[in-house]
Amino acid sequence: MILRNLIDFHCHLDLYPDFESIVKECEQANILTLAVTTTPRAWPRNHDLTLKTKYIRAALGLHPQLIDKDYARELLLWEKYLPEARYIGEVGLDASPRFSHTIKEQTRAFERILHCCAKAGDKVLSIHSVRSTGIILNLIENNLPVDRGGIVLHWFTGSIIEAQRAVTLGCYFSINTKMLKTKKGHDLLKVIPRERILTETDGPFTESGNTPAKPKDVASVVNLLAEIYGIDPHIMAGAISSNLKNLLNKYS
């Protein structure tokens, strides 16, 4: 069964061995793909390679796992490129044991990113929130009014209460197969409105079989969601496409 209107709203295209090849693959398969970046240094190449594509959009990122004590230079570069970017990602916070030692620097950088996006007023952000959902939501509430930018929580791992709060704040959620193969993921879907759901692979950091997932593998996310909701996969794919259109129309 071939699904149409597929959306991979969080994929690291530039981290595959052949960036240009996978860009062509997404274009040929008509898969709307958000090519997130981990550093603003990657923006020019991503921006140039996707500028003339129909289905791929580049996102300007500053990944929390890469923020160190000398993050100010990266942040200045990120701000330099911001006027060129409609999409922002991957940004956010990571308080897992390996990265918690820079949480203060991460928080300062993320707060600045939100402030800049609020000032611009037309950005859509893909946000990383590992073990930091409460802080993330506080910063969003205090720095990015709902009418000044769109929030998509990528690979959400927060609690049910935090998910409910995120919904109240207007957030969307990009869902991948790993989330849907856990009880927690199924429980989250009970409190996340269907009209706030998008799909992602987070490739190449997830797998399809024994190989890194690619945007085409987002079809498996759609199929799993359709099974959970008890609807036809084609209808599910269409609903996700409508969700994205509604999100983007708010900040056009």
SERO-4910 file (N, C-alpha, C, O; in steps of 0.05 Angstrom, whole numbers):
BEGIN
 pado doro    nc1    nc2    nc3   cac1   cac2   cac3    cc1    cc2    cc3    oc1    oc2    oc3
  Met    A     17    -24      0      0      0      0     18     25      0     34     29     18
  Ile    A     14     41    -20     30     66    -22     14     89    -10     -8     95    -18
  Leu    A     26    102     10     14    124     23     24    150     11     47    153      4
  Arg    A      6    169      9     14    196     -2     12    216     21      2    210     43
  Asn    A     21    240     15     20    262     35     37    256     60     30    265     82
  Leu    A     59    241     57     75    234     79     92    258     89    101    275     73
  Ile    A     95    260    115    110    282    127    130    271    147    123    256    166
  Asp    A    155    278    144    176    273    163    185    299    174    202    313    162
  Phe    A    174    307    197    179    334    207    203    336    225    207    356    239
  His    A    220    316    225    245    318    240    264    296    230    263    273    239
  Cys    A    283    304    213    302    285    202    328    300    197    328    323    187
  His    A    351    287    204    377    299    200    389    291    173    406    274    171
  Leu    A    379    302    152    387    294    125    417    297    121    429    282    106
  Asp    A    429    318    133    457    323    128    476    304    143    500    305    140
  Leu    A    464    286    159    481    266    173    481    239    160    493    220    170
  Tyr    A    468    236    137    470    212    121    495    213    104    505    235     98
  Pro    A    506    190     96    531    190     80    529    207     55    549    220     47
  Asp    A    506    207     42    503    221     17    479    240     19    457    232     12
  Phe    A    484    264     28    464    284     32    448    290      7    423    289      7
  Glu    A    462    295    -15    449    302    -40    431    280    -50    410    285    -61
  Ser    A    440    255    -46    424    232    -56    398    229    -40    377    224    -52
  Ile    A    399    233    -14    374    230      2    355    253     -3    331    250      0
  Val    A    366    277     -9    349    299    -17    333    292    -42    309    297    -43
  Lys    A    347    281    -62    333    272    -86    313    251    -81    291    251    -93
  Glu    A    319    233    -63    301    211    -56    275    222    -44    253    213    -51
  Cys    A    277    241    -26    254    254    -14    237    268    -35    212    267    -35
  Glu    A    251    282    -53    236    296    -74    221    277    -93    198    282   -100
  Gln    A    234    255   -100    222    236   -119    198    222   -106    179    215   -119
  Ala    A    199    218    -79    178    205    -65    156    224    -55    137    216    -42
  Asn    A    160    250    -60    141    271    -52    137    270    -21    114    273    -12
  Ile    A    158    267     -6    156    267     23    164    294     34    187    302     31
  Leu    A    145    308     47    151    334     58    169    329     83    161    317    102
  Thr    A    194    339     81    214    333    101    226    358    113    234    377     98
  Leu    A    227    359    139    241    381    153    269    372    159    273    354    176
  Ala    A    289    384    146    317    377    149    328    394    172    338    416    168
  Val    A    327    382    196    338    397    219    368    396    220    380    378    209
  Thr    A    380    416    232    409    417    235    417    419    264    400    426    281
  Thr    A    441    412    270    450    412    298    468    436    305    473    441    329
  Thr    A    477    450    285    494    473    289    489    493    267    484    486    244
  Pro    A    490    519    273    485    539    252    507    538    230    503    549    209
  Arg    A    529    525    236    550    523    215    540    505    192    550    507    170
  Ala    A    520    488    198    510    471    177    488    485    161    479    474    140
  Trp    A    479    508    169    457    521    156    462    528    126    446    521    110
  Pro    A    485    541    119    488    549     91    485    525     72    472    528     51
  Arg    A    498    503     78    496    480     59    468    469     58    458    463     36
  Asn    A    455    465     81    428    455     82    409    474     67    392    466     52
  His    A    412    500     73    395    520     60    398    520     30    379    520     15
  Asp    A    423    519     20    429    519     -8    418    494    -23    407    496    -44
  Leu    A    422    471    -10    413    446    -23    383    442    -23    372    428    -40
  Thr    A    369    456     -5    340    452     -4    324    476    -15    300    475    -17
  Leu    A    338    497    -21    325    522    -29    307    519    -53    285    531    -55
  Lys    A    315    502    -72    300    499    -97    283    473    -97    272    466   -118
  Thr    A    282    459    -75    266    435    -74    237    441    -68    230    463    -58
  Lys    A    220    422    -76    191    426    -72    182    416    -45    164    427    -32
  Tyr    A    195    395    -35    184    381    -12    202    382     13    194    373     35
  Ile    A    225    394     11    244    395     34    249    423     43    252    442     27
  Arg    A    249    426     69    254    452     81    276    449    102    276    430    117
  Ala    A    295    467    102    317    466    121    309    481    147    295    501    146
  Ala    A    319    471    169    314    484    195    341    493    207    360    478    206
  Leu    A    341    516    219    365    527    232    367    518    261    350    525    277
  Gly    A    388    503    267    389    491    293    413    499    310    433    510    300
  Leu    A    411    493    336    432    495    355    426    474    376    413    480    396
  His    A    436    450    372    428    427    388    438    430    417    462    436    421
  Pro    A    421    425    437    430    428    464    453    410    472    469    417    489
  Gln    A    456    387    459    478    368    466    505    379    457    526    370    466
  Leu    A    504    398    439    529    409    429    537    436    442    558    447    436
  Ile    A    520    445    460    526    470    474    546    466    496    543    448    513
  Asp    A    567    482    496    587    480    517    591    508    530    575    526    526
  Lys    A    612    511    546    616    536    560    621    559    541    617    582    549
  Asp    A    629    553    517    635    574    497    614    575    476    620    577    452
  Tyr    A    589    574    484    567    572    465    560    599    452    546    600    432
  Ala    A    570    621    462    562    648    453    567    652    423    551    664    409
  Arg    A    590    641    414    597    645    385    576    631    367    567    642    347
  Glu    A    569    607    375    549    592    360    522    607    360    509    608    339
  Leu    A    515    617    382    490    632    384    489    657    367    469    663    354
  Leu    A    512    671    366    513    694    349    511    687    319    498    701    304
  Leu    A    523    664    312    520    655    284    492    647    278    481    652    257
  Trp    A    479    634    298    451    626    295    434    651    290    416    651    272
  Glu    A    438    672    306    423    697    302    428    709    275    410    721    263
  Lys    A    452    707    265    459    718    239    442    706    217    432    720    199
  Tyr    A    438    679    219    423    666    198    393    666    202    378    659    184
  Leu    A    383    674    225    355    672    232    337    685    211    316    674    205
  Pro    A    343    709    200    325    721    180    320    704    155    300    707    142
  Glu    A    339    685    150    336    668    126    318    643    131    310    630    113
  Ala    A    313    638    157    300    612    164    271    616    172    264    633    188
  Arg    A    254    599    161    226    598    171    223    577    193    207    580    211
  Tyr    A    240    556    191    238    534    210    263    534    228    285    539    219
  Ile    A    259    527    254    281    527    273    283    499    286    263    489    295
  Gly    A    306    488    285    310    461    297    336    448    289    344    453    266
  Glu    A    348    434    304    338    424    329    348    442    351    372    447    353
  Val    A    330    451    368    338    467    391    324    456    416    306    439    414
  Gly    A    331    466    439    318    457    464    337    453    487    357    467    489
  Leu    A    330    433    504    346    427    527    349    397    530    333    381    521
  Asp    A    372    389    542    377    361    548    390    358    575    413    366    579
  Ala    A    374    348    595    384    346    622    391    317    629    392    310    653
  Ser    A    396    301    609    404    273    614    432    274    627    446    294    624
  Pro    A    440    252    641    466    253    656    490    262    640    507    276    650
  Arg    A    491    255    614    514    261    598    516    291    592    538    301    587
  Phe    A    494    305    592    494    333    584    484    353    605    483    377    600
  Ser    A    477    343    628    465    360    648    485    381    659    477    401    670
  His    A    511    376    655    531    395    666    530    422    651    541    442    661
  Thr    A    517    423    628    515    449    613    487    459    613    480    476    596
  Ile    A    470    450    631    442    458    630    438    488    633    419    499    622
  Lys    A    455    501    648    453    530    651    458    544    625    444    562    617
  Glu    A    479    536    611    486    547    585    464    540    565    456    557    548
  Gln    A    454    516    566    432    508    548    408    526    552    395    535    533
  Thr    A    401    530    577    378    546    583    380    575    574    362    586    563
  Arg    A    404    587    578    408    614    568    406    615    538    394    634    527
  Ala    A    417    596    524    416    596    495    388    592    485    379    606    467
  Phe    A    373    573    497    346    568    488    327    591    494    310    598    478
  Glu    A    331    604    517    315    628    523    320    650    502    301    664    494
  Arg    A    345    653    494    352    673    474    339    666    447    329    683    433
  Ile    A    340    640    440    328    631    415    298    637    415    287    647    395
  Leu    A    284    631    437    256    636    439    250    666    437    231    675    423
  His    A    266    682    450    263    711    448    265    722    420    249    738    410
  Cys    A    286    712    406    290    720    378    267    711    360    258    726    342
  Cys    A    257    687    365    235    677    349    209    693    354    193    698    336
  Ala    A    205    700    379    181    716    386    182    743    372    162    753    363
  Lys    A    206    755    371    209    781    358    204    779    328    191    796    317
  Ala    A    213    757    316    209    753    287    179    747    281    168    758    263
  Gly    A    167    729    297    139    725    295    129    705    274    105    702    271
  Asp    A    147    692    259    138    675    237    152    648    237    153    635    216
  Lys    A    163    639    260    179    615    260    163    591    271    145    594    287
  Val    A    171    567    262    161    542    272    184    526    282    203    521    267
  Leu    A    183    518    308    206    506    321    202    476    326    181    468    334
  Ser    A    223    460    321    224    432    329    242    430    353    266    435    351
  Ile    A    230    421    376    244    424    402    250    397    415    233    379    417
  His    A    275    395    424    286    372    439    282    378    468    288    400    478
  Ser    A    271    359    484    264    364    512    270    341    530    253    334    547
  Val    A    293    329    528    299    305    544    303    313    573    320    329    580
  Arg    A    287    300    590    288    304    619    287    334    627    299    342    647
  Ser    A    273    349    611    273    378    616    246    391    607    245    415    602
  Thr    A    225    375    605    200    385    594    189    408    610    179    428    599
  Gly    A    189    406    636    178    427    653    192    454    648    180    474    646
  Ile    A    219    453    647    235    477    642    228    488    614    224    512    611
  Ile    A    227    470    595    221    478    567    194    493    566    192    514    554
  Leu    A    174    481    579    147    493    578    146    520    593    133    539    584
  Asn    A    161    522    615    163    548    628    175    569    610    165    592    609
  Leu    A    197    562    597    210    581    579    193    589    555    192    612    547
  Ile    A    178    570    544    160    576    522    138    595    532    132    615    519
  Glu    A    126    589    555    105    605    565    114    634    571     98    652    567
  Asn    A    138    637    580    149    663    588    161    679    565    164    703    567
  Asn    A    168    665    543    184    679    522    172    677    494    181    692    476
  Leu    A    154    659    489    143    656    462    113    654    462    102    632    464
  Pro    A     99    677    461     69    677    461     59    659    438     72    657    417
  Val    A     36    647    442     26    628    423     21    640    395     21    626    375
  Asp    A     17    666    394     12    679    368     38    689    355     37    701    334
  Arg    A     61    683    367     87    692    357    105    670    346    127    676    337
  Gly    A     96    645    348    112    624    337    100    597    344     86    593    364
  Gly    A    105    577    326     93    550    330    113    531    342    137    532    336
  Ile    A    104    515    360    121    496    375    113    467    367     90    459    369
  Val    A    134    451    359    130    423    355    149    409    374    174    411    371
  Leu    A    139    393    393    156    378    411    164    352    398    147    335    394
  His    A    189    350    392    200    327    378    206    304    397    218    308    418
  Trp    A    197    279    390    202    256    406    196    261    436    214    259    453
  Phe    A    172    269    442    164    277    469    167    254    489    157    232    484
  Thr    A    180    259    511    184    238    532    175    248    559    181    236    580
  Gly    A    160    270    560    150    280    585    127    264    597    119    244    586
  Ser    A    116    274    619     94    260    632     67    267    620     66    285    602
  Ile    A     47    253    628     20    259    619     12    287    626      0    302    610
  Ile    A     18    295    651     11    322    660     25    343    643     14    364    636
  Glu    A     51    338    637     66    357    620     55    358    592     54    379    579
  Ala    A     46    335    582     34    334    555      9    351    555      4    366    536
  Gln    A     -7    349    576    -32    364    577    -26    394    579    -40    411    566
  Arg    A     -5    401    593      3    429    595     12    439    568      6    462    560
  Ala    A     28    423    554     38    430    527     15    435    508     16    453    491
  Val    A     -5    418    510    -29    421    493    -42    448    498    -50    463    480
  Thr    A    -45    455    524    -57    481    532    -41    504    521    -52    525    514
  Leu    A    -14    501    519      3    522    508      3    523    478     16    540    466
  Gly    A    -12    505    465    -14    505    436      6    488    421      9    491    397
  Cys    A     21    472    436     43    456    423     31    433    406     10    423    410
  Tyr    A     47    426    385     43    403    369     64    382    377     83    388    392
  Phe    A     61    357    368     79    335    376     86    319    351     68    310    336
  Ser    A    112    316    346    120    298    323    127    271    335    143    267    352
  Ile    A    113    251    324    113    224    334    129    205    316    128    207    292
  Asn    A    145    187    329    160    168    313    153    139    323    138    136    342
  Thr    A    164    120    309    157     92    315    166     83    343    151     68    356
  Lys    A    189     93    352    198     85    379    177     93    400    173     79    420
  Met    A    165    116    397    145    126    416    121    108    416    109    102    437
  Leu    A    113     98    392     89     83    390     92     54    397     72     39    398
  Lys    A    116     45    404    121     18    412    123     15    442    133     -5    452
  Thr    A    115     36    456    116     35    486     88     42    497     72     55    484
  Lys    A     83     32    521     57     37    534     55     67    539     33     79    536
  Lys    A     77     80    547     76    109    553     68    124    528     52    143    529
  Gly    A     79    116    505     72    129    480     42    127    474     29    146    466
  His    A     30    103    479      2     99    474    -14    116    494    -35    128    487
  Asp    A     -5    118    519    -19    134    539    -19    163    532    -38    178    536
  Leu    A      4    173    521      6    201    513    -14    207    491    -26    229    490
  Leu    A    -19    189    473    -38    194    451    -66    198    461    -83    209    447
  Lys    A    -72    188    485    -99    192    497   -104    220    506   -127    229    508
  Val    A    -82    236    510    -86    263    519    -77    284    498    -83    308    501
  Ile    A    -64    275    477    -56    293    456    -78    293    434    -83    272    423
  Pro    A    -90    316    429   -110    317    408   -100    307    381    -77    314    374
  Arg    A   -116    293    367   -106    282    341    -98    305    322    -81    301    304
  Glu    A   -111    328    324   -104    350    306    -78    364    313    -70    383    300
  Arg    A    -64    355    335    -38    366    342    -15    346    335      8    351    343
  Ile    A    -21    325    321     -1    305    316     12    308    288     -2    312    268
  Leu    A     39    307    288     55    305    263     71    280    265     71    266    285
  Thr    A     85    273    243    102    249    243    131    256    238    137    276    225
  Glu    A    149    238    247    177    242    243    191    215    243    180    194    250
  Thr    A    216    215    233    233    191    236    256    196    256    265    178    269
  Asp    A    266    221    257    291    228    271    314    212    260    334    206    274
  Gly    A    312    204    234    335    191    222    359    209    220    355    234    218
  Pro    A    382    198    220    389    170    222    392    159    250    406    139    254
  Phe    A    380    172    270    383    164    298    363    142    306    364    133    329
  Thr    A    345    135    288    327    112    292    333     92    269    347     99    250
  Glu    A    321     69    272    327     48    252    301     37    241    280     37    253
  Ser    A    303     28    216    282     13    202    294    -14    195    310    -16    176
  Gly    A    287    -34    210    301    -60    207    329    -57    219    331    -51    242
  Asn    A    349    -62    203    377    -60    213    392    -37    201    416    -35    203
  Thr    A    378    -18    188    391      5    176    378     31    186    356     30    196
  Pro    A    393     53    185    382     78    194    356     85    179    354     82    154
  Ala    A    336     94    194    311    102    181    315    126    163    331    143    168
  Lys    A    299    126    141    299    148    123    271    160    122    252    147    132
  Pro    A    268    183    110    241    196    110    219    177     99    196    179    108
  Lys    A    225    160     80    204    142     69    193    124     90    171    114     88
  Asp    A    210    118    111    201    100    132    181    113    151    170    100    169
  Val    A    175    139    147    154    151    163    126    138    157    108    142    172
  Ala    A    124    124    135    100    109    129     93     90    152     69     86    157
  Ser    A    113     78    164    107     60    186     95     74    210     79     62    225
  Val    A    102     99    215     90    115    236     60    119    230     43    116    248
  Val    A     55    127    205     27    131    197     11    106    201    -12    106    211
  Asn    A     22     83    193      8     58    195      2     51    224    -20     41    231
  Leu    A     22     55    242     17     50    270     -4     68    282    -20     59    298
  Leu    A     -3     94    275    -23    112    285    -51    104    276    -70    105    291
  Ala    A    -52     97    250    -78     89    239    -89     64    254   -113     62    259
  Glu    A    -72     46    260    -80     22    275    -90     29    303   -110     18    312
  Ile    A    -75     47    316    -83     55    343   -110     69    343   -127     64    360
  Tyr    A   -115     87    324   -140    102    322   -162     86    308   -185     95    309
  Gly    A   -155     64    295   -175     48    282   -186     61    257   -210     59    251
  Ile    A   -169     74    241   -177     87    217   -159     78    194   -138     65    198
  Asp    A   -167     84    170   -152     77    146   -126     93    145   -126    117    151
  Pro    A   -103     81    138    -78     95    137    -78    119    119    -65    140    125
  His    A    -93    117     97    -94    140     78   -108    164     92   -100    187     88
  Ile    A   -129    158    107   -142    179    122   -124    191    143   -124    216    148
  Met    A   -108    174    156    -89    183    176    -68    202    164    -62    223    175
  Ala    A    -58    194    141    -38    210    127    -49    237    120    -36    258    122
  Gly    A    -74    237    110    -87    262    103    -92    280    127    -89    304    125
  Ala    A    -98    268    149   -103    284    174    -77    297    183    -77    320    192
  Ile    A    -55    283    182    -29    294    190    -21    317    172    -11    337    181
  Ser    A    -26    313    146    -20    334    127    -37    359    133    -27    382    131
  Ser    A    -62    355    140    -79    378    147    -69    392    172    -71    416    175
  Asn    A    -60    375    191    -49    387    216    -26    406    211    -24    428    222
  Leu    A     -8    397    193     15    414    187      7    439    172     17    461    178
  Lys    A    -12    437    154    -22    460    140    -34    481    159    -30    505    157
  Asn    A    -49    470    178    -61    488    198    -40    502    215    -42    526    221
  Leu    A    -19    487    223      2    499    238     16    521    223     21    543    233
  Leu    A     23    515    198     38    535    182     22    559    175     32    581    173
  Asn    A     -5    555    171    -22    578    164    -24    598    187    -30    621    182
  Lys    A    -19    589    211    -20    607    234      3    627    234      1    649    246
  Tyr    A     25    619    221     49    636    222     59    643    195     83    647    191
  Ser    A     41    645    175     49    652    148     52    682    145     58    692    124
***
